[in-house]
């Protein structure tokens, strides 16, 4: 596995060309209520929406570690496609990734697209669901753009990054993207829209977790293992990464790497543990002008709930941002944890079957290899 010492998420712009139901639309529509469990953090609202630091300062910061992997994020980073190309031309790193909604991939010249090792594209399932969440014609545009990338010879990894809500049938949505979309995604990650905004009281989350999500997750695990009997390990990240660690008996810290392997450079040059922690200056870890990337101190923020949990070394704490903010009451957080336990218990149950397939030579352990901190949170 490629374990680059530091992964840097570069926040290119806060602007976005979409207003998705679970993202900006929700941010604008949910009442500004204090967290039910914790005081609201102090937010630096003066943070610029676009990069204001001298790019030479960024290049100097990056030059201290030749193994840095640089991931472009936003907002929508390709709204500043010329800036992305400029940084790729001049940054002293060799590995690039990008998280994008996929609508503007055509803006990047092929010579830049082919330099990305990983492209994470937001798409939620079939056309009806994706367009409901993200806007009319989004599904069509994204799948056409991905098809053009493959037709142009792109050989890196493209990950369909799903946001999962109460509108999602997880089993059908994953299989659609894997097998039935106009372009089949060989790599898929899903993330539950949960414990992010103070919106629990407006949701039917608990019922959905138990009547839809967990049963679908169990079906997906069974489908995934059945494919292994044919010698295939589907790259479904919540299953792939967790199983790889179970097979090697490797405990995990926060699985996205935020705060110890993954760091985010804000538009003013501040360094945050997580790309979501925009403006949360109390948790910043210096700036690119004053900080050496190999000397950033780990963010050790852990809730009591996590520190006493029996599957903590499997889950790793799920989400640093949610641990700090605690936007949901205990009842909602319990439902989220039950979804994580279902993932743990489901994979643990099939682990002997997978080990037998490895011992018999139907599978090889290298089929579970993956990029460790590629922008997938891993624990949904």
N, C-alpha and C positions, 0 to 999 in steps of 0.2 A: 504494500500500500504506500502511496505517496504521502508522506507526512511532512509537508513544508513547515518550517519552524513557525512562521507567522502568516496568517491570512489577513489581508487588509480589505475591508469594504470601503470603497471610495464613494461618498455621497456626492453625486454630480449635481443634482438639482432636486428641489422639493416640488417643482412643477410636475404635473401629470396631465395627460390628454384623456384620461378616463375619470369617472367618479363612481367607482364600484359600490354596490349596495353594502358590502361588509367593510369598506375602507373609508374613503372620503365622504361618501354619502351618509354613512353612519356617524362619522365624526361631526358632520354638520347638523344631524337631526337628533342625536341623543342629548337630552338636557345635560347641562354642565353641573353634574352632581358630584359631591365628594365621594371618594371611595368608602365603601361600607366598613372596611377593615383598617385602613391606614390613612394618614393625612396626605393630602395631595402634594406631590413634589413641587418644588419651585422650578418653573420652566423659564428658560431664557428666550423670551419672545423676540429679542433683537437679533437672533440668529439669522443670518442672510439665507435666502432661498437658493442662491447660486454661489459657486466657489468665488471667494474674494482674496484668497492668499496667493502669493506668488508661486507659480508652478515650480520654479527652481527650488523653493523650500521643500515642496513635496518630493522632488527628485533626490534632494539631499537626504531627507528622512528615509526614503526607500533604499538608498545606496548603502545603508549600514547593514543590510541583510540581503545577500544575493538570492536567497531562496524564497523571498516573499512572493505570495500569490495575490494578485490584485483583482478585485471584483468590483465592477461598476454597478451602482445601485441608485435609486431615487426614491420618491417620485418616479419619473420615467427617464432613465439616463439617456436614451436615444433622442430625446428632445434637444440634447446638446451633443449630437453625433459628431460634429466637427471637433469639439473639445475632447471627446472620447478618442478620436483618431490622433489628435495632437499628443495626448498623454501616452497612447500606445507607441507613438513614434519616439518619445523621449524618456519615458520612465525606465530606470535601470533594473527592470525585472523581465523575466522571460515567460511568465505564466499569467494568463488573463482569463477571467470569467465575467459573465454579465447576467444580471437579473432584469428581465424586461417583460412588458406586457405583450411584446411581439408585433405590435402594429407598425412599427417603424424600422423593422430589421432591414428593409430595402434601402434605407438611407446609408447603410454602411457599405463601402466598397468591398468586393470579395476578398481582397488581400488582407483586410482587417478582420472580416468575419472568420476567415480560416485560421486566424491566430488564437481564437478563443478555444480553450480546452473544454469549457462547459458553457452552455447557454441554458439558463433557467427561464422557461416561458410560462406565464400565467394562463391557465386554461382549466376550466372547472369540470369538464365532462362533455356531454353532447352539446349540440348547437343550441337547443332550447334552454338548457340550464346555464350555459356560459353566457349567452346573450341576455338572459334574465338578470344575471348577477353583474355583468360587465358592460352591456350596451349592445345595441343592434349592430349586426354584421361583424362583431368582434371575432366570433368563432371562425367565420369564413375567411376573414383577413389573416388571422393568425395561422390557420392551417395552410393557406396558400403560401404565406411567407416561409413557413417551415419546409414545405414541398420544394420551393425554389432553392432553399439552402442545400437540401440534399441533392437536387438536380445539378447544382453547381459544384458538387464534389465535397461538401463539408463532411469531415470525418470525426469531429469531436463529439462530445456527448450533449444531447439535447434532452433536458428534463422537463416533463410536463409538471408544473407545480400547481396543484389543485388547492383551492380553498373550499372547505367542506362545512356546510351549514345544515340546518334542519330541512332545507329543500333538496338535499343531496341523498340519493341512493348510492352509497359508496361502492357496492359491488358492481352495479351496472355502469357507473361512471368510470371506474378504473378499467373495466373490461372494454368499454367503448374506446377509451384513449389507447389502449393496448392493441386492440384488434380491429376496430370498426371505423375509426375516424379516417378522413381522407388521407391523412398521413399518420401512420401508426407510431406511437411513442414507445420506444423500447425502455425508457427510464421514466418512472413516475414517482412523485412524492405528493402526499396530501397533508394538509394542516387544518385542524379544526378551528373554526372561528369561535373561540371560547376564552373567557377570562382576560379579555383585552380592553373592552370598553365597559363602563358601568351600566350594562344593558341587560343584566340577568333577569330583572323583573319583567322585561318585555318579551322574553323568550319562552319557548317550550322545550328547553334544552334537555332536561332530565328525561322526559318521556322519549325523546328522539334517541338519546344515547342508548337507552335500554331496549327500545322496540325496533330501532333501525340500525344505528351505527354498530353496536356490538355484534348483533347477528350477522350483518354484512361483513364485518371484520373477520369473524370466524369462517365465513364462506370464502373470503379472499385467501386466508391462510391455507385452507384446504385446497383451493384451486392452485395456489402457489406451490405447495408440496406435491400435488399430483403432476404438475409440469416437471418437477425434478425427477420423477420416475422415467421421464423421456429424455433426461440428461440436460434439462434447461433450468437455469436459475434466473427467473425474471427479475429485472432491476427495479423492484418496488421498494423504495428506500426505507420506509419504516420497518419492513420485514427484513430486508437484506442486511442492513447495518446491525440491527439488534441481534439477528441470528449469527452473524459473523462473530460478534463478541461473546455470545453464549457458547459457540463452538470452541472458542479459545479460552473461555472462562476469564474474559477480560472485563474488569469493572470500568464504568464510564463516569466521567464528570459530565457537566452539562453538554449534551450531545451536539449542539450546534457549534460549540467551541467559544461562544461569546464570553469575553472576560478573561480568557487565558490563552486561546489560540487564534481567535477571531477578534479583530478590533475594527472600529469604524471611524473614519476621518470625516468629521462634519464640515460643512461649507466654509467655516471660519478657521479650519485647521485643528480644532479641538479633537481629542481622541476619546471616543465613547466605547463602552464594552459591547454595545449592541446597536445595529443600525436603526432599531425602533426607538432608541433612547435619545431622540432628537431634542436638544435643548435642556436635557436633564443634567445640568452643569454640576450638581453635587456629586455625580458619579463619573465625571470626566477624569481621565488619567493623563493629564498633560496636554501638550500640543505638539504638532510636527516640528515646530521650531525649537523645542526645548527637550524633546524626549527621544531616546534611542529605542527603536522597535524591539530590541531584545531585552530591554530593561523595564518594560512596562509591568507594573506590579499587578498580579492577578486580582480580579474582582471576586471577593469571597463573601457573597451575600446569599444566605441560605435561611429559609424559613424553618421554624420548629417542626412544622408538618413534614417537611422533606427530610430533616436530619434524623427523625425517628422512624422513617418509613422503611419497611422491610425490603422494598425493591428500589431503594434509592440508587444503588450502584448500577441498576438497569436503566432507570429513567434519567438520573443525573440532575433532577430538579425541574425538568421540562422547559421552563421559561424564566430567564433572569428578570425581564421586564415585569412580568406578572407577579413574580416574587416580591419585587419592590413596591409595585402599585397596589396589588391585591384589590382589583376592581370588583370582584364578585364576593358575595357572602360565602360562608362556610358550606352551605348546602350546594351551591353551584360548583365550588372548588371540589367538593366530594364527587360530584358527577364527572368532572374532568378526570380526577384520579381513577375513578372506576373504569373509564375508557382506557387509561394507561395500564391498569391491572389486567384488563381483557387482552391487551396486546402481549403483555408479559406471559400470562397464563396460556394463551393460545400458542405462542411460539415455544414455550417450555414443553408443552404437551407433545409437539411434533418433533422436538429435538432428537429423540432416539431414532425416529424414522429417518431423519436427515443424516444422522451419523452412520446409520446402516448403509445408506446410499453412497456415502463417502468411502466407507470401508470396502464396499463391493466394487468400487471403481465406476459406478454410474455417474457420480459427480466427482469433481476435483475441488479442492479448497480454494484454488485461485479463481473459481467462478464467483466467489463471494467478495473478491477484492473491489475496492471502491475508493473514490476520493473522499478523504476523511471529513473535511469541513467545506463542502462545496455550496453552502447556502441552504441546504435542507436542514430543517430543525430536527428531523428524525423522529422524535416523539411527537405524535400529532396532538 
